[in-house]
Amino acid sequence: MTTFQLKPLALAMTVIAVPVVAQAQSAELLEEIEVTASYRDSLSKALNQKRYAVGSKDTILAEDIADFPDLNLAESLQRIPGVAITRDAGEGRNISVRGLGPQFTRVRINGLEAISTTGGTDSSGGANRSRSFDFNTFASELFSNLTVHKTSSADLDEGSLGATVDLNTGKPLDYDDTFTFAANGQMGYNDQSEEVDPRASFLIAGKNEAETFGWMASYSYSDRNILEQGFSTVRWSNSENFVNCSACADEAELAALNEGFFPRIPRYGNLTHEQQRQGFTGTLQFRPTDSTEILVDYLTSNFEATRQEEFVSVGIKEKFNYEVVDVVDYTMDSNGTITSMTLDDYAVRIENRFDELETKFDQFSIRASHDFSESLRVDGIIGASESNFSNPVQTTAIIDAYGIDGSFTYTDNGNLDFHGFDTTNPDNFQLFQLRHRPNSVDNTFQTIAFNVEYDINDTWRAKAGVSSKSYEFEVQEYRAEPKFAGISAANFGGNIVSMEGVSWFSPDVGDVYAFAAADVDAIMGDRPYETRPQDNRSVTEDDTGFYLQLSWDSELAGLPFRGNFGVRHVTTEVESSGWTKRKTADGDEIIPVSAENEYDDVLPSLNLALDVREDMVVRFSVADVMARPSLGDLSPYGSIDTYNGEVSFGNPKLDPFRARAYDLSYEWYFTDDAVLALAYFYKDVNSFITSASEDGHPWSETGLDASALEGAGGTFDENSLWNINKKVNGEGGELEGFEIQYQQPVLDNFGVILNYTYVDSEMNYGTKEDPLYDALTGMSKNTYNATAYYENDVFSARVSFSKRSDYMTRSPASTRNGLTYEGTLGTTNVDFVATYNLNDNTTLSFEGINLTDEPNVQVVDFDRIVVDHTTGRQFYLGAKYKF
């Protein structure tokens, strides 16, 4: 496959030598945005962009220089109809649009597609090894506007079933003054961690008197210290059988008990998150004539964090418990849930996990445009982005207390009772295991695109373009998990953790490792960390696309009528590499494997907008869309059994998700700065990736090279028919829903923004022969947003309410331990901000975030709690100065 490389020196030379080409952003994004200090004015300008667009889109503009109305980009985006967010450590991380999860949403920064990934707790997804974009990498102050494109057009890059999100930094020539400076400082306080955190940003920009050259730089810094606390169970199970049950009248009752579901590891958790985020943007803007513009943009962000997770638990699923303990009391409801249980002769486990995490993101781009005449225009972009996530330290110290002569009780509402056993005394515990799991995720995009646009006449306009994009993904994880025996926990340091009336000793990870270093060396010897095969893999994609589009702005039956019709063609070349297990006469071995694939997509689109009245717009859109397969599903990791003729793996030869999307909307701009909008959307998904087992297929259908079979022995070879277990492009399904949006200033100084979205879906997670229908993962049927604001020349205040209903987090085809559903309960978040202008240059602010201290509650089978954690309320007091 062909690739190209963008090196810093070459890019710097390109700034000088680049021909007059252009930016790949649409004309809508090239509109000059006047920076304003009014929240109402920012709403008005965003509404203006929505009104005069051809397709369906929503925009959020910074109300002032380097001043978004939320502290986090994801939390800003959730104000848009149809957008819902997921959180990690109490902060927005990913977004879903109209029920389609983050893997179906494509994100561009200054016109370039990008992916940024971070690491989270295990319950929030862990390290991001997918195509999802982690918005918590960036401070919101770095951006001037966010746009969500909910419909597709030929000139909009492919890759999304849900939406394309544009994040844009500012342009220096858009500012009114020849010199602009703004600085913002805040002190934050969290009522659960009781920590005080600083936050600061500044922007400086200038331009010459002729307004032919401008420069701009912005910087942001924030510290964040969060204490996350709560109860969790690490899933539920009915797969292990208790042997002893004093509470059971007979064997029949014991058998009935063992049919019930119990929490695998009921525990209290205390998680300390320390995060530091820094970001910088730099822009040079050249406009030597009214016909020519060149933009050079650089963006970098560094997100560093440490996380310490401390748990005290009873591992009921562990063999040293369920085969030994005596169940002396229990209650079980009609659903088979063991809602409470008291155990004798049990074991306690204490874990202390420490992570160091860092995401480094860099992007450089050159955009240019030139009008050769009033009718002929060209534009183009060249650039690259790179996201490097590393988790070099992920170490867990595990200490156990065995055969406790006493009782332990749990109830499913999150109460644990150790009945007098001293969990704070290290003499009661012995070191059991140290876990080391360093890992990393790297994503790189390199893009070049060129467009030409020609006005055929006053009505018709033709546009065409070509693009080349090279994407590389690489993930690595290694493990060393030495076990110990007979080392008392009293030999190393630690601290006492308290919550919910229970205190416990938590070992210091560093002290444990230092104390046990000799034992680690003795156990590990010269062996390196073991490779985790399924998470040591890479994917390379080269995408070559071109499009043709015809647009018009005319009349239909005397009514203003505009639209576009076009077709986009893209060829995707894929190479997947990794490791897989192979059965041989001497046992299993791990071998490297790789596979290639290529597919083409032809994507027509039609967008229509009819002004049925001066203040009413009706829109209709239809388009074929695609989203490339999950990176994990492309992995060749699995197993090869040449003795039984069976191979299991992801599927490097997957085609993308494909769908036909319809959108119909009505917008009534019934007064200034106001709208009432209704939208109906429908997606017919005809290629939904799922799992299947297929008998009697040739080796060539695996996509793996025949060399993977060499030396394995066995009776099956590349000429045999195999049983193949893999990911496949399945039946698909349907998604439909509607949005209602209402926005209006009220009286002179008040205003309200309301929106509601309903989504329903049915996807086949099985096969045509053996269907399994359920909703999309990550889809909330109902999402609500409401903002009420007051604003005058001196004072402003607003309160925002965001709610999403329950949603499924794991497909029904991959639930575990006999469960049928894994999901997250809906959330309701309330935020508040107020500002006061001391004078023309200085503004004071107060912000309150998550005022209801909304918990993160994850469940299985709807009523069994897996996670119930809170992160506290966050407050900020600040001041901003500008001139």
N, C-alpha and C positions, 0 to 999 in steps of 0.2 A: 504494500500500500504506500502511496506517496504521502509524504509529510513535508512541512517546511518549518524552519526554526527562526525564532525572533530573539536575537541577542540584544543586550542593552546598547552596545556600540552601534549595531546595525540600525536600531530604532532611532538613536540620536542622529545618525547620518540621514535617515529617512526624513527627519524633521526638516532638514535643509534641502534634500533632493526630491522630496515628494512632489509629484505633478499635481496639478490642480484637479484633485478628485474630491471625494466627498463623504460626508457622514451618512451612515446607513440608517439613521433614524428617520422616521416618517415626518412628513411636513408638519403634522400636529405638534411634534416635540420640538420643532425648530421655532415655534412661535415665541416671541419675546415675552418674558414674564416680568412684570413690574413688581419689585419687592415692596411689600407693604407691612406695616406693623399692626394692621387690623385683622382680627380673626374673621370677622364678617366679610371683609374684602377678599381674603384668601378663599373663603367658601364661594363667593361670587365668581371669581376668576376660574375656579375649578369647575363650577357649574357651566360656565360659558364654554369651556373646552368640551364638556360632555354634550352640550346642546348642538354644537356645530360639527361634531364628528360624524363620520358615515357609519361606522360600526359602533358596537356597544363598549363603552369604556367609562371608568371612573378615575378621578384624579384627586390627590391631596397635595396642596401646596404649602410650603413653609410660610407661616404667617409673618415671619420676620427673618432677617439675616441669620442663618445658622440656628433656626429656632423652630423645630417641628413641635406639634401640639402633644406629642407623647415622647417618652424617654426611650422607646424601643421601636424599631421599624415594624416588627410584626404587630405590635400593639397599635400602631398608627393604622396599619392596613385593615385591622379588624373593624374599623369604623365604616369600611366600604361594604355596601350590600353584598351578601353572598360569601363574605370572607370570614372564616373562623380560624382560630389559632390554637396551637398546643404549646404548653409551657414546660420549661425545665428550670428547677431551682427558683420557681416563682416568676420567671421572665419568659416572654414570648420567644419561641424558637422556630416553629414552622407554621405555614399557613395552608389551609384548604380553601378552594374556591368552588362554590356551587356543588359541594359534596365530593369533589374530586380531590384526593389527598395531595400532599406536597410532592410526591414522585411524579404527578401529572402536571405540575405547574413549573413553567420555565421562567428564569429570572435573567434579566439583562441589566448591566451596569454601564451607563453611558453608551448604550447601543450594542454592547458586547455580551454574549451569553457567558454566564459564570456559575460556578458552584463553590460554596463555602461550607465547610463542615467543622463541627466541634464534637466534643465528647460530653455525654451526660450520664446520669445515674442509670443503672441497669433497668430500673422501672420506667425510665423515660426514653428508652431506646438505646442507651449506651453510645458508643462511637458511631457517628453517621457514616455508613459505608454505602450510601445510596445516592440517587440523583437529587434528593431533597436539598433545599437551600436553607442553611441555618442563619436566620436573620440576626441572632444575638451576637454575631461576630462584629457588627458595626454599630457605632453610635449614630443616632438619628440626626445629630447636628451636622453630619457631613453631607447631607443631601438637601436639595432644594425642592424636589417634587417626586412623587410616586404616582405611577399610572398603572392601572390594571386593565388590560385588554381582554374582554370576555368573549369576543368573537374573533374570527381569523380572517385574514386577507392574504392574497398571494405575495405581497411585499413584506409580510410579517414572517419571520423565520419559523420553520416547522419545529415540532418537538413537544407540543402541549395538547392534552385533551381538555384541560380545565381553563387555564388562562396564561397569558404572558404578562409578567410584571416588569415594568421599567423603573429602575432607580437612577435618578439623575442628579449630578452635582451642579453647582451654580456656574454661571458664565459672567466674567467680569464686565463685559460691555453692556450687560443688562442693567447694571446699577446706575442710578441717576448721577451720582457725584463722581468726580475724577479720583477721589480717594475715599475709601470706606473702611471703617474699622468697627468691629463689634467684639465684645468679650462677655462671657457669661460664667458666673461662679455660683456653686450651690454646695450646701452641706446637707447630707442625707442622714436619716435615722430610721432604723428598723426596730419595731417594738418587740420582736421576738428575739433577735440576736442582741439587741440593745447596743448596737455598734453605730458609730458616727462615721460617715463616708464622704469624701470630697468628690466633686464633679466639676469640670471646667472645660470651656471651649473658647476659641476665638476665630475670627475671620478677618482677613485683611485683603483688600483689593484696590487696584488702581487702573487708570487708563489715561491715554494722552488726550489733549484737548480736541484733536481731530477725530477721536474715537475710532482710530484704525488699529490700535493695539491695546490689549488689556491683560492684566495678570491677576491671579488670585491664589490665596493659600488659606486653608483652614486646618484646625487642629482640635482634637478632642481628647479628654482624659477622664477616666472615672475609676473609682474604687467601689467595690461592692462586697459586703460581708453579710452573708445570709446564714441563719440557723434554720435548718429544716428538721422537723420533728414529727413523730407519729408512730402508728402501728402498721405492721405489714405481716403477710403470711407466706410470701414466696409461693403462690399458687395453692390449689387444693388438690387432694388426691383420694382415691379409694382403691389404689392398686396395691398398697401394702396391707398385710393382715396382722392384727394384734393376736398375740398368743395367749396372754393372760387377761382375764376380766373378772375381778371379784364382783363387779356390779351386774354381771350377766347371770341370769337364773340357770341357763343351760347352754348347750352347744348351739342350739338353734338361735338363741339370742345373740351369742357371740358371732355367729354367721351373719345375722342381720346387721350387727354393729359394723362388721367388716365390709358390708355393702355401702355404708354411709361415707360421706365425704368429710375429711378433716383437714385443717390447715397444715401444710407440710412443715413450715417453720414459723410458728407464731413468735413475734419478736417486737421489741421496741427499738426504734432507730433514732440516732442523733447525728445529723449530717451537717458539717460546717463547710460552707462554700466561701472561698476567698477569691475574688475575681478582680482583675485589672484590665482595662480596655483602653487602647490608644489608637487614634486614627489620624491620618493626614491626607489632604487632597491638595493638588497643585494644578493650575490651569493656565495655559497661555492661549490667548485668542487674537488672531490676526484677521482684520477686515480691511485690506488695503483699498478696496473699492466696494461699491454697493453690490457687485456681482460675485465677489470672492470672499470666502471665509475659511480659515484653517483653525482647528482646535487641537491642542495637545493636552491630554489629561493624564494625570498620575494619581492613583489611589492606593493607599496602604493601610492596613489595619492589623493590630497585634492584640490578640485576646489570650491572656494568661490566667491560669486558675490553679488553685489547689483545692482538693476536696478530701475531707476526712469523714469516713462513715463508721460509726460505732453502733454495734448491735448487741443486745443480749437476747438469747433465744433458747427455745427447746426444739431441737430438730426431730420432730415426731417421725418424719420420713426416714431418718437414719436408722441403720440396723441396730446400733447400740441403744436405741430407744424402743421402736415398735416391737422388736422381738423380745425385749426384756421387761418393759414397763408393765405395771398392773393397772388396768383401768378400774378405778374404785368408784367412779361416778361419771355419769354423762347424761346429756339430753340430746335428742335427735328429732328434728321436725319432720313434717309430712313430705318435704322435698328431699329427704335423705341427708340433710345438713346436720352434722354434729355440732350443735350451737354452743355447747360447753362440755368440758371434759376435765376430770381430775385424775392425775397419774401419780403412782408411787414408784420408787426405785428408778428414777429418771436421770438424764444427764443434761447439763446446761452447757451451751456454747456461747462464747463471747468472741466477736470478730471486730478487728480494727483495720479498715482498709484506707490506704493513703494513695492519692493520685496527684501527679503533676501533669497539667495539660496546657497545650499552647496551640493556637491557630494563627498562622502568619499568612495574610492575604495580600497580594500585589497585583495591580493591573495598570497597564500602560496602553494608551491608544492615541491614534492620530486620525482625526476626522476632517474632511475638507469638502467644500462645495463650490461650484462655479456656474454662473449663468452665462452661456455663450450668447444668448439673445433673450428676448422676452418669451420665446417659445421653447428654447432648448436649455436643459439643465442637467448637470451630472453631479454625482456625489459618491463618496466612498469612505471606507474605514479600514484600518489595519491595526491590529493590537493583539495583546495576549494577557491572560490572567492566570494566576497560580495560587492555589490554596494548599497549604501544608499543615496538616494536623498531626501533632505528636503527643503521645502519652508515654514518655520514657520511663516513668515510675508509676507502676500500679502494683503495690505490694500489700498483701493482706496477712496479718498475724491472727491465728486461730488458736484459742485456748479452751480446753474442755474440763468440766468437772463431771466424773462418772459415778454411777451407783449411789446417788444421793438418797440417804435414808430419810425420806420425808415426802411431801406432796407438792404437786404443781397443778394449778388450775388456770385454764384459759376460757374466755367467753368470746363469742364472735363479734361483740361490740368493742373489742380492743382492750379488754382488761386481762392482765397477767398477774398471777399471785404465786410467789415462790414459797409461801408459808414458812417464813422464818429462815430459809437458807440464805447465808450471807454471801451475796454475789459481789460484795465489795472487797472480800478478803482474797488476795492473790494466792495465799497458801492453799486455798481450795481448788486451784486450777493447775493444769499442766499444759505446756506447749504441745500442740498437736501438729500444726502445719504452717508453713510459710508459702504464700503464693506470689509468684512474680509473673506479670502478664504485660510486658511492654508492647505497644502497638502504634501504628501510624496509618494515616490516610492522605494520599496526595492526589490532587485534581489539577489538570492543566488544560487550558483552552488557547488555541491560536487561530485567529480569524482574519480573513481578508474578504472584502465585499465591494462591489462596484454597481452603481445604478445610473440609469439614464432616463430622463423624463422629457416628453415632447408634447406641447400643446398643439393638437391637430387644428383646432379652431376654438372659438369662444366656449364651446360646449364640451368637446371631447379632448381627453388627455391620455396619452399612452405612456406606459412605464415598463421598463425591463431591467433585470439585474442578474448578476452571478455572484456566487459566494463559495468560499472554500473554508472548511473548519476542521481542525484536527484536535481531538480530545483524547487525553490520556488519564487513566485511573490506575492507581496502585495502592494496595492495602497489604500491611504486614502485621503479624502478631506472633509472639514467641512466648513460651511458657516454661517455667521451672517450678515444681511444687513438691519440694522435699518434705517428708514427714518425720516426726520426732517421737520420742517416748522417754518419759521419766524426767523431763526438765521442768522444774517447778516454776510457775509464773512469778513467784516471789523473787526470782533472780534478776528480774529486769524491771525497768521503770514503767510508770503508767499514771493514770489519773482516774478520778471517780466521776462518772457521768450520772446525772439524775434527771428523771422526767416521769410524769404520771405516777408519782409516789414510789417509783422503783429506782434504786441506785445500783450501779455496777462498776466493777473495776475494768478499765480498758487499757490494754498494754500499749506502750509506745512502740510503733512499728520500727523506728530506727534503733531503739534500744534492744528490741528482740533480735533484729538482724545482727547487730554488733555482738550481742551475747552468743548467738548461735552460729556465728560466721564459720568457726572451725567445724561444726557439725554439718553446716551446709556444704562446705568444701569436701568433707568426708563422704557425704551422701552423693553429691553431684560428681565428684572426681573431675575428670577432664571433659565430661560431657557438656556440650553447650546447651543453651535453652532449646527446648524442643520446638520445632516448627508446628504451628497450628495450621494444617494443610488448607482447610476451607477458608482461612483468612490470610493466606499468602497467595495473592492472585493479582492479575492486572487485565485491563481491557483497553484497547486502542481503537478509536473510531475515526475514520476520515469521511467527512460528509461534503459532497459536492452538489450544489443546487443552482437552479436558475428559474426565473419566473417571467411571465408576461402578464400585464394587467392593463385593462382599459377602464378609465374613470370618466364620469360625466357630471355636469352640473347644469340642469336644464329645467323644463317644466313638464308636468303631466296633468292634463285636463286643467291647465292654467294654474297649477299648484307647483311651488318649488320642489324639484325632484333631483336628488343626487345619488350617486352610487358607484360601485366598482365591480368588475368581474375579471377574474384572472385564474391562472393555473400555475402551480409551482411543482417542479420536478426535482427530486433529490435522490441521490444514490448514496447509500451508507455501506461502507466497508468496515468489517469488524474483525478484530483478532483478540481472542481470549486465551490467557495463559494461567496455569496454576499447577496444582499437585493433586494426585488422586491415589487411593489405596488399590493395590493389586494383590490378589491371592496367588500365592505360589506354593510349590511343594514344601518349602521351608517356612511358610507362614506369610503374613501380610508384609508388604513393603510399600513405601511411598515413592512414586515416580513423577517426573514432570510431564505435563501434557499441554497441548495447545490446539486450537481450532480456529478456522476462519469462516466467515460468512459474508454475504453481500445481498442487499435487497434494494429495490427501487420503490418509490412512492410517487404517484401523481395525485396532486391535491388541488382540485378546483375549489373556488370560493365565489360567493355572490353576496354583496352587501347593498341594501337599498335603504334610503331615508327620504320620506315624503312629508313635507310640511303641510299637513291637512288644514291648518290655520296658521296665522302668524305666530301663535303661541303654542302650537301643538305639533309634535313630531311622531310619526309612526316609522318604526324600523323593522326590517326583516333581513336575516342572514342565514345562509346555509353554506356549509363547508365540510370537506373531508379533512380530517385531522389525524395525527399520529403522535404517539409518545414512545420513545425507545424503551426496550425492556429494562427491567431492574438489573443493576450491576451484579447483584448476588445471583440472579437467575441465569446470567450468562457464564457463571463460573463452571469450569470443567471438573470441579472437585466432585468426587463420589467414590465409587468402588467398581472394580472389574473382576469378575469371577469367571475364569476360563474353564473351570471344572463343571460349573452348573449353567454356563451360558447366560449370565445375567450381568448387566451393567446399569449402574444408577449414578446420576449426576444432574447438574442443572440443565442447561442446554445452550451451548454457544451458538447454535444455528437458529435461535428464536427470531421470528419476525416481530415487529413492534406491535403495541396496542394500536388498533385502528378504529375509527368511529366516524359517523356522519353527524354533524352538530347543527341544530336548528335553533334560531332565536327570534322571538317576536316581541316587540316592546312598544309601549305608548307613553309619551312624555308630555305633560301639560305644564308649561311655564306660565302659570296663571297670574303672576305679578313679578315685580323686580326681585331677583335673587331667590326665587322660589320655584319649586317643582313638585309635581305629583307624578310618579312614574310607576308603571306596571310592566313586568317582563315575564314572559314564559320561555322556558328553554327545554330542549329535549336532545338527548344524545343516544344514538343507536350504536352500541359498541359491538363490533362483529369479530373482534380478535382479542379476547381477554385471556391473559396468560394464567395457566393453572397447571396442575400435576396430572400425570397419566402413566399407566403401565401398559405397554404394548408388546405382544408376543410375536415371534416369527419375523423379525426385521433384520435386514443386512447390517453389517458393521458400519457401512458407509453412512447410515442415517444417524450415527452418533456424532459425526463431524470430527471425531478424533482420528489421528493418524494411526495406521496399522502398526507402527513401531511400538505403540503402547502394549502390544501383545507379545512382543519378542521376548523369549526367555522365561515366560510365565509358566510354561507347561500347560497341562490340561488338554481337553479334547476340542475346545471351541477356538476357531481362528477367524480371520477376516472374511472367509468364504462361508462361514456358518450363519445360521439364523439365530438371533439373540432375543432375549427378553429385556426390553429397555424401559427403565423407570426414569422419567425425565419431566422437565417442564415443557409444556406444549402451548401453542396458540389455540385456545379453546373456543367455546361457543359464544361467549360474550353475554350481552344482556342490554338492559335499558336503564336510563336515568332521565328523570324529568322533574321539573319544579317551577316555582315562580318567585318573583321578588316584588316587594312593594316598597317604594321610597317616597318619603315626604320631607321637604325642607322648606322653611319659611321664616323670615324675620317677623317678629310680633311686636306691635307698638313701635316705639322709637329705638329701644335699646335691647330688647329681648329677641331670642330666636330659638328655634327647635329643629332638630334633625332626627328623623325616625326611619328605621327600615326593618323589614322582616323578610326572611327567606325560608321557603319550604322546599325540601328536596326528598325525593323517594327514588329508590333504585332496586333492581333485581339483577344480580349477576350469577352466572352458572360457574361455581367453583369446582364442579365435577366435569364430566364428559357428556357427550350427546347420549351415549348409551346408559350412563349412570349419573344423572344430573344431581347437583347439590346447589340449590338456589338460596341466596341471602343478599343482604344489602352490601354496599361497598364498605370496606374498612375506612375508618377516619371520617365517615359521613354522619353529621348530625342532621336529623330531619328538620329541626327548627333552629334558626339563629335570629337573634334580635339585637338591635343597637338603638340607643337613644342618647341624645345629647341636648341639654338645655343650657343656654348661655345668656349672659348679660354683658353689655359692653358700652362704655361711654369713653370720652376723651381721656379720662384719668384712671378709671377702674374697670376691670373685666373679671368675670368668673364663669366657670362652666363645670358641669357635672356630667359624667358619661357613664352609661350603663351598657354592659355587653353580656349576652347570655347565649349559650349554645346547649342543646339537649344531648342526651347520652349518645355515645358512638362506639362501634365495634373496633377493636384494635388488632385483632388477629383473625384471619379468614377461618371459616368453619371447617375447612379441609385440613387445617394445621393446628387445631386446638389439641391440648395435651391432657394426660392423666384422666381420661374419661369425661372431660368437660365438653360442653356444647357451645359455650359463648365466653369470649374474653373481651372486655370493654372498659370504658371510662365513663363515669357519671358526668352529667352536664355541669357546667360551671356558670356562675354569675359574678361578674366583676364590676366594681364601682370605683371610679377615679374622679378626682377633683383637682382643679387648678384655678388660682386667682392671681392677678397681677395688679400692681399699682404704680403709676408713672409719677415719680418724684419730680421730674422735669423732662425737657425734651430729650435728654440723653440717658437718663437713669431710670430703670424699672426694677421694682421689687417683685418677687414671686413666691408663692407657696403652693406646693403640690402634695396631694395625698393619693397613693396608689394602692389598689387592693384593699379598700377600706373595710370590706366585710371579712378579711382574712380567709378567703375562699380556699377550702381544702382541695387537694388532688386526690380523688377517690377512684381507685381502679377495682373492678370486680370480675368475678367469673360466675357464669350461670346466673347473672343479674343480681343475686342477693348475697353472694359470698365475697367478703372484702379481701382484696389482695394488698392494696396500699391505701392508707388514709393519712396523708401528710399535710402539714401547713408550713408556710414560710413567713408569715407575719405581714403587718402593714408597713408600707414604706412612705416616708415623708421627706420632702425637700424644701429648704428655705434658701432663696438665692437672690442675686442681683445681677442685672445686665447693664452694660454701658456701651453706647455706640455713638459714633459721629461720622 
